[in-house]
């Protein structure tokens, strides 16, 4: 999903519906407090104009910080933050000089937010954002789907932040070390059913989701196992990097141990095998899924909405099941969907899933 950010010295001139804004932490135009008051629910990015000020971004341009001071900002002022979680803002024409300053002393380069007012909303290779348009009272930038240091910062060196781990989930089956994922800002949950009665091995993690919910029958609750950080890509979807991308397109994936297949359900019932059947989940299981959905909304901003038709299995199976999204729909979707809705895939799970109950209770 393409994101747009607005910045300016006077917050009231920025469009009312802005969901991402940037303001100044210091200097003559310091306005972070005013920006927070006007946009309390927006993602807010802090900019420093002096290299001695702590912020998420350092402004390198005439009258503000210099390229050499950008190195000092990263290595001294912001020494406790990895450089890959920091950003330097500069004009496209000054970018080579800034990069040369870091390379000259062998310091890891930060992210780059470039200014180039050509009216084209595209980000140059090697940058994280581009300020492409100047309007009366504000500037407009196009921003990458994931901005390290702004969107739930995570580094392999430091491990996942608390916001990346679902409270109470076990990390005893953690696969991020063996299969490092791509960073992203999750706005969609994909629900699966494992078609098993226990926690799968997921081929050592090569086919694992973000989390697995396992029924604890004696306690009447779901036990959660987390395999990847929330804002890192998992591996449970068919994924073709030459196409639109599935695992890496801002999705967290949840496998529920159980079945959506009525034939499997009948067979397990006859054999006396206790299991979760997706169309008939017990209230305690729905409650557990609801609590998770609410957490994804409150902590990560995932919409508590679906708006999709959920077919029962086996009608939900196949590429032409009538509910599978096109690549364009997939790009634009935010909220909760099932494996049966994901393009490039033919799976039909989790079948007739009680998504309305899960989301209605969560709101």
RODO-2510 file (C-alpha; in nm, 4 decimals, decimal comma):
residues 363
     n   res          X          Y          Z
     1     x     0,0000     0,0000     0,0000
     2     x     0,1393     0,3426    -0,0972
     3     x     0,1586     0,5847     0,1935
     4     x     0,1731     0,9633     0,1888
     5     x     0,3138     1,1914     0,4566
     6     x     0,2719     1,5648     0,5087
     7     x     0,5079     1,8063     0,6790
     8     x     0,5070     2,1803     0,7364
     9     x     0,5920     2,4513     0,9855
    10     x     0,2235     2,5234     1,0544
    11     x     0,0244     2,2056     1,1368
    12     x    -0,3148     2,3683     1,0742
    13     x    -0,2322     2,3992     0,7033
    14     x    -0,1869     2,0225     0,6644
    15     x    -0,4939     1,8311     0,5324
    16     x    -0,7332     1,7211     0,8070
    17     x    -0,7311     1,3554     0,6995
    18     x    -0,3521     1,3107     0,7074
    19     x    -0,2607     0,9708     0,8540
    20     x     0,1143     1,0346     0,8550
    21     x     0,2805     1,3670     0,9408
    22     x     0,6278     1,4990     1,0195
    23     x     0,7186     1,7907     1,2459
    24     x     1,0214     1,9631     1,3910
    25     x     1,1792     1,8687     1,7237
    26     x     1,3924     2,1831     1,7478
    27     x     1,4797     2,5114     1,5770
    28     x     1,2655     2,8167     1,5058
    29     x     0,9767     2,6020     1,3805
    30     x     0,9634     2,3351     1,6531
    31     x     0,6042     2,2097     1,6386
    32     x     0,5839     1,8472     1,7554
    33     x     0,3488     1,9291     2,0424
    34     x     0,1156     2,1196     1,8104
    35     x     0,1399     1,8410     1,5523
    36     x     0,0437     1,5803     1,8144
    37     x    -0,2542     1,7871     1,9256
    38     x    -0,3839     1,8279     1,5700
    39     x    -0,3121     1,4693     1,4577
    40     x    -0,3361     1,2505     1,7704
    41     x    -0,4029     0,9305     1,5737
    42     x    -0,1572     0,9814     1,2875
    43     x     0,1888     0,8313     1,2590
    44     x     0,4135     1,1224     1,3592
    45     x     0,7775     1,1561     1,2561
    46     x     1,0195     1,3871     1,4400
    47     x     1,2783     1,5949     1,2517
    48     x     1,5871     1,7562     1,4041
    49     x     1,7600     2,0477     1,2326
    50     x     2,0563     2,0407     1,4751
    51     x     2,2807     1,7376     1,4910
    52     x     2,2816     1,7562     1,8714
    53     x     1,9040     1,6956     1,8954
    54     x     1,7508     1,3482     1,9310
    55     x     1,4844     1,2663     1,6700
    56     x     1,3923     1,0062     1,4099
    57     x     1,5157     1,2194     1,1195
    58     x     1,8007     1,4698     1,0774
    59     x     1,7502     1,7551     0,8290
    60     x     2,0650     1,8006     0,6177
    61     x     2,0426     2,1141     0,4070
    62     x     2,1799     2,4686     0,3884
    63     x     2,1326     2,6362     0,7263
    64     x     2,0703     2,3089     0,9109
    65     x     2,2979     2,0058     0,9612
    66     x     2,5863     1,9277     0,7271
    67     x     2,6797     1,5864     0,5784
    68     x     2,9661     1,5489     0,8278
    69     x     2,7308     1,6390     1,1133
    70     x     2,4926     1,3679     0,9939
    71     x     2,7658     1,1162     1,0762
    72     x     2,8093     1,2718     1,4219
    73     x     2,4320     1,2641     1,4795
    74     x     2,4221     0,8916     1,4032
    75     x     2,7354     0,7977     1,5968
    76     x     2,7099     1,0353     1,8935
    77     x     2,3692     1,1984     1,9480
    78     x     2,1766     0,8854     1,8469
    79     x     2,4479     0,6343     1,9412
    80     x     2,2018     0,4095     2,1275
    81     x     1,9904     0,3620     1,8111
    82     x     2,1184     0,1438     1,5220
    83     x     2,1838     0,3497     1,2099
    84     x     1,9352     0,1400     1,0141
    85     x     1,6676     0,2741     1,2485
    86     x     1,7669     0,6365     1,1709
    87     x     1,6911     0,8572     0,8702
    88     x     1,8645     1,1536     0,7087
    89     x     1,6598     1,4001     0,5040
    90     x     1,8360     1,5807     0,2197
    91     x     1,7887     1,7128    -0,1305
    92     x     1,8478     1,4663    -0,4128
    93     x     2,1414     1,6765    -0,5323
    94     x     2,3051     1,6617    -0,1865
    95     x     2,2517     1,2892    -0,1411
    96     x     2,5887     1,1853    -0,2934
    97     x     2,7751     1,4129    -0,0509
    98     x     2,5870     1,2714     0,2482
    99     x     2,6565     0,9133     0,1424
   100     x     3,0226     0,9985     0,0824
   101     x     3,0530     1,1367     0,4373
   102     x     2,9416     0,8035     0,5865
   103     x     3,1532     0,5951     0,3520
   104     x     3,4638     0,8045     0,4145
   105     x     3,4700     0,7008     0,7806
   106     x     3,3311     0,3501     0,7343
   107     x     3,0041     0,4158     0,9183
   108     x     2,6854     0,2256     0,8294
   109     x     2,4534     0,4498     0,6306
   110     x     2,1099     0,5416     0,7685
   111     x     1,7839     0,5463     0,5748
   112     x     1,7302     0,8383     0,3391
   113     x     1,4306     1,0660     0,2892
   114     x     1,4966     1,2634    -0,0279
   115     x     1,3540     1,5926    -0,1533
   116     x     1,2933     1,6191    -0,5275
   117     x     0,9943     1,8245    -0,6343
   118     x     0,9177     1,6595    -0,9679
   119     x     0,5549     1,5749    -0,8879
   120     x     0,6244     1,2026    -0,9290
   121     x     0,5166     0,9850    -0,6341
   122     x     0,7928     0,7253    -0,6613
   123     x     1,0812     0,6534    -0,4259
   124     x     1,4344     0,6348    -0,5693
   125     x     1,6194     0,3089    -0,5138
   126     x     1,8081     0,3211    -0,1864
   127     x     1,5700     0,5692    -0,0198
   128     x     1,2830     0,5197     0,2241
   129     x     1,0739     0,8236     0,1249
   130     x     1,0629     1,1078    -0,1251
   131     x     0,9283     1,4603    -0,0782
   132     x     0,7914     1,5122    -0,4267
   133     x     0,5362     1,7919    -0,4073
   134     x     0,5263     2,1399    -0,2558
   135     x     0,1774     2,2759    -0,1844
   136     x     0,0694     2,5977    -0,0111
   137     x     0,1404     2,5435     0,3587
   138     x     0,2926     2,1941     0,3440
   139     x     0,5063     1,9449     0,1533
   140     x     0,3924     1,5974     0,0526
   141     x     0,6048     1,2816     0,0513
   142     x     0,5545     0,9268    -0,0699
   143     x     0,6724     0,6751     0,1917
   144     x     0,7717     0,3082     0,1848
   145     x     0,5324     0,0508     0,3332
   146     x     0,7761    -0,0041     0,6180
   147     x     1,0001     0,2685     0,7642
   148     x     1,2554     0,1356     1,0155
   149     x     1,2668     0,3501     1,3242
   150     x     0,9150     0,4795     1,2601
   151     x     0,7047     0,1655     1,2125
   152     x     0,7501    -0,0636     1,5159
   153     x     1,1306    -0,0722     1,5038
   154     x     1,2854    -0,4195     1,4926
   155     x     1,6410    -0,5362     1,4356
   156     x     1,7827    -0,8854     1,4189
   157     x     2,0547    -0,7761     1,6614
   158     x     1,8212    -0,6499     1,9317
   159     x     1,5385    -0,9006     1,8820
   160     x     1,1678    -0,8202     1,8643
   161     x     1,0253    -0,5308     2,0603
   162     x     0,7433    -0,6028     2,3057
   163     x     0,4891    -0,4762     2,0522
   164     x     0,6071    -0,7469     1,8087
   165     x     0,5182    -1,0320     2,0438
   166     x     0,1613    -1,1325     2,1283
   167     x     0,1324    -1,1248     2,5097
   168     x     0,1461    -1,4743     2,6560
   169     x     0,2526    -1,6452     2,3327
   170     x     0,5251    -1,9095     2,3563
   171     x     0,8390    -1,8600     2,1452
   172     x     0,9480    -2,2226     2,1873
   173     x     0,8923    -2,2736     1,8125
   174     x     1,0638    -1,9566     1,6887
   175     x     1,1715    -1,9625     1,3218
   176     x     1,2865    -1,6045     1,2527
   177     x     1,6506    -1,6963     1,3150
   178     x     1,6486    -1,9722     1,0533
   179     x     1,4199    -1,7895     0,8099
   180     x     1,4598    -1,4108     0,8505
   181     x     1,1524    -1,2337     0,7155
   182     x     1,1026    -0,9064     0,5342
   183     x     1,0108    -0,6015     0,7449
   184     x     0,6638    -0,4548     0,6907
   185     x     0,3823    -0,2687     0,8641
   186     x     0,1014    -0,5221     0,9045
   187     x    -0,2490    -0,4063     0,8144
   188     x    -0,4051    -0,7454     0,7290
   189     x    -0,4613    -1,0743     0,9133
   190     x    -0,4873    -1,3973     0,7124
   191     x    -0,6649    -1,6776     0,9008
   192     x    -0,5812    -2,0436     0,8327
   193     x    -0,6786    -2,3827     0,9720
   194     x    -0,4017    -2,6415     1,0085
   195     x    -0,6191    -2,9461     0,9243
   196     x    -0,4461    -3,1222     1,2128
   197     x    -0,5070    -3,1933     1,5810
   198     x    -0,1708    -3,0673     1,7069
   199     x     0,0927    -2,8015     1,6469
   200     x     0,2488    -2,8738     1,3050
   201     x     0,6234    -2,8897     1,2484
   202     x     0,5924    -2,6551     0,9481
   203     x     0,8893    -2,8275     0,7797
   204     x     1,1243    -2,6791     1,0339
   205     x     0,9729    -2,3342     0,9924
   206     x     1,0005    -2,3050     0,6144
   207     x     0,6185    -2,3081     0,5861
   208     x     0,5270    -2,1439     0,9162
   209     x     0,2718    -1,8695     0,9863
   210     x     0,3237    -1,5784     1,2238
   211     x     0,1358    -1,7487     1,5072
   212     x    -0,0462    -2,0739     1,5797
   213     x    -0,3458    -2,1055     1,8127
   214     x    -0,3666    -2,4503     1,9757
   215     x    -0,6749    -2,5640     2,1732
   216     x    -0,6126    -2,6341     2,5404
   217     x    -0,9139    -2,8501     2,6139
   218     x    -0,8713    -2,8909     2,9892
   219     x    -0,8360    -2,5159     3,0440
   220     x    -1,0849    -2,4248     2,7680
   221     x    -0,8549    -2,1687     2,6102
   222     x    -0,6236    -2,1201     2,3148
   223     x    -0,2500    -2,1562     2,3722
   224     x    -0,0511    -1,9340     2,1365
   225     x     0,2836    -2,0067     1,9731
   226     x     0,4620    -1,7257     1,7890
   227     x     0,7062    -1,8104     1,5102
   228     x     0,7980    -1,4690     1,3649
   229     x     0,7770    -1,1071     1,4869
   230     x     0,4388    -0,9539     1,4074
   231     x     0,5799    -0,7008     1,1576
   232     x     0,7968    -0,9533     0,9729
   233     x     0,6833    -1,1741     0,6871
   234     x     0,5865    -1,5352     0,7577
   235     x     0,5865    -1,8277     0,5123
   236     x     0,2477    -2,0062     0,5095
   237     x     0,1179    -1,8729     0,1759
   238     x     0,2072    -1,9713    -0,1782
   239     x     0,4282    -1,6818    -0,2786
   240     x     0,5678    -1,5870    -0,6194
   241     x     0,8119    -1,2950    -0,5987
   242     x     0,7641    -1,2314    -0,9709
   243     x     0,3971    -1,1514    -0,9023
   244     x     0,2256    -0,9324    -0,6463
   245     x     0,3616    -1,1048    -0,3366
   246     x     0,1561    -1,2697    -0,0647
   247     x     0,3650    -1,3455     0,2438
   248     x     0,5379    -1,0077     0,2185
   249     x     0,2427    -0,7769     0,1521
   250     x     0,1780    -0,6401     0,5038
   251     x     0,0114    -0,9557     0,6371
   252     x     0,0351    -1,1490     0,9623
   253     x    -0,0849    -1,5080     0,9412
   254     x    -0,2606    -1,7152     1,2065
   255     x    -0,3039    -2,0932     1,1880
   256     x    -0,5771    -2,2398     1,4103
   257     x    -0,5220    -2,6046     1,4972
   258     x    -0,8346    -2,7810     1,3738
   259     x    -1,0260    -2,8451     1,0529
   260     x    -1,2663    -2,6705     0,8182
   261     x    -1,3452    -2,9900     0,6231
   262     x    -1,6850    -3,1443     0,7149
   263     x    -1,5659    -3,4909     0,6095
   264     x    -1,2599    -3,4704     0,8333
   265     x    -1,4803    -3,3351     1,1122
   266     x    -1,7196    -3,6296     1,0795
   267     x    -1,4323    -3,8817     1,0703
   268     x    -1,2639    -3,7355     1,3797
   269     x    -1,5972    -3,7216     1,5609
   270     x    -1,6612    -4,0874     1,4857
   271     x    -1,3115    -4,1768     1,6057
   272     x    -1,3584    -3,9786     1,9276
   273     x    -1,0793    -3,7330     1,8418
   274     x    -1,1375    -3,4015     2,0111
   275     x    -1,0813    -3,1130     1,7704
   276     x    -1,1831    -2,7623     1,6651
   277     x    -1,4205    -2,7416     1,3689
   278     x    -1,4119    -2,3944     1,2182
   279     x    -1,7886    -2,3478     1,1537
   280     x    -1,8668    -2,4592     1,5106
   281     x    -1,5955    -2,3122     1,7308
   282     x    -1,6771    -2,3186     2,1033
   283     x    -1,7277    -1,9800     2,2732
   284     x    -1,3931    -1,9957     2,4537
   285     x    -1,2100    -2,0386     2,1216
   286     x    -1,3982    -1,7450     1,9684
   287     x    -1,3106    -1,5399     2,2761
   288     x    -0,9423    -1,6219     2,2306
   289     x    -0,9468    -1,5192     1,8662
   290     x    -1,1363    -1,2019     1,9529
   291     x    -0,8778    -1,1044     2,2126
   292     x    -0,6043    -1,1481     1,9530
   293     x    -0,7940    -0,9453     1,6917
   294     x    -0,8440    -0,6643     1,9420
   295     x    -0,4697    -0,6643     2,0212
   296     x    -0,3774    -0,6361     1,6531
   297     x    -0,6078    -0,3360     1,6278
   298     x    -0,5064    -0,1607     1,9475
   299     x    -0,1304    -0,2133     1,9123
   300     x    -0,0824    -0,2320     1,5353
   301     x    -0,3847    -0,0584     1,3878
   302     x    -0,5227    -0,3562     1,1922
   303     x    -0,8849    -0,2711     1,1002
   304     x    -1,1521    -0,4777     1,2762
   305     x    -1,3287    -0,5407     0,9459
   306     x    -1,3511    -0,7959     0,6676
   307     x    -1,6279    -0,7201     0,4162
   308     x    -1,5614    -1,0520     0,2402
   309     x    -1,7717    -1,3625     0,1762
   310     x    -1,6367    -1,6710     0,3543
   311     x    -1,7287    -1,9887     0,1677
   312     x    -1,7683    -2,3255     0,3430
   313     x    -1,5189    -2,5945     0,2559
   314     x    -1,4882    -2,7562    -0,0022
   315     x    -1,6600    -2,4838    -0,2059
   316     x    -1,3910    -2,2481    -0,0781
   317     x    -1,1151    -2,4505    -0,2456
   318     x    -0,9558    -2,3570    -0,5775
   319     x    -0,8313    -2,0541    -0,7661
   320     x    -1,1820    -1,9897    -0,9039
   321     x    -1,3792    -2,0218    -0,5796
   322     x    -1,5638    -1,6937    -0,6383
   323     x    -1,4156    -1,5160    -0,3350
   324     x    -1,0445    -1,5106    -0,4122
   325     x    -0,9095    -1,1585    -0,4547
   326     x    -0,7478    -1,0235    -0,7655
   327     x    -0,3962    -0,8876    -0,7327
   328     x    -0,5339    -0,5320    -0,7322
   329     x    -0,7869    -0,6158    -0,4605
   330     x    -0,5120    -0,7849    -0,2598
   331     x    -0,2902    -0,4767    -0,2830
   332     x    -0,5677    -0,2521    -0,1552
   333     x    -0,7163    -0,4824     0,1118
   334     x    -0,6819    -0,4103     0,4829
   335     x    -0,8494    -0,6043     0,7607
   336     x    -0,9234    -0,9759     0,8100
   337     x    -0,9355    -1,2389     0,5367
   338     x    -0,8896    -1,6134     0,5023
   339     x    -0,6465    -1,8274     0,3079
   340     x    -0,9368    -1,8822     0,0684
   341     x    -0,9213    -1,5134    -0,0297
   342     x    -0,5489    -1,4842    -0,1100
   343     x    -0,4391    -1,4662    -0,4773
   344     x    -0,1736    -1,7069    -0,6136
   345     x    -0,3178    -1,9661    -0,3715
   346     x    -0,5833    -2,2389    -0,4100
   347     x    -0,6374    -2,3375    -0,0448
   348     x    -0,9897    -2,3169     0,0973
   349     x    -0,9217    -2,2845     0,4694
   350     x    -1,0504    -2,1810     0,7127
   351     x    -1,3836    -2,2466     0,5386
   352     x    -1,6973    -2,1098     0,7021
   353     x    -1,5070    -1,9238     0,9715
   354     x    -1,7054    -1,7203     1,2311
   355     x    -1,5348    -1,3949     1,1379
   356     x    -1,8424    -1,1846     1,2211
   357     x    -1,8471    -1,3130     1,5793
   358     x    -1,4735    -1,2594     1,6199
   359     x    -1,4770    -0,9015     1,4910
   360     x    -1,8119    -0,7941     1,6347
   361     x    -1,7048    -0,8931     1,9838
   362     x    -1,3666    -0,7254     1,9356
   363     x    -1,5115    -0,3829     1,8544
***
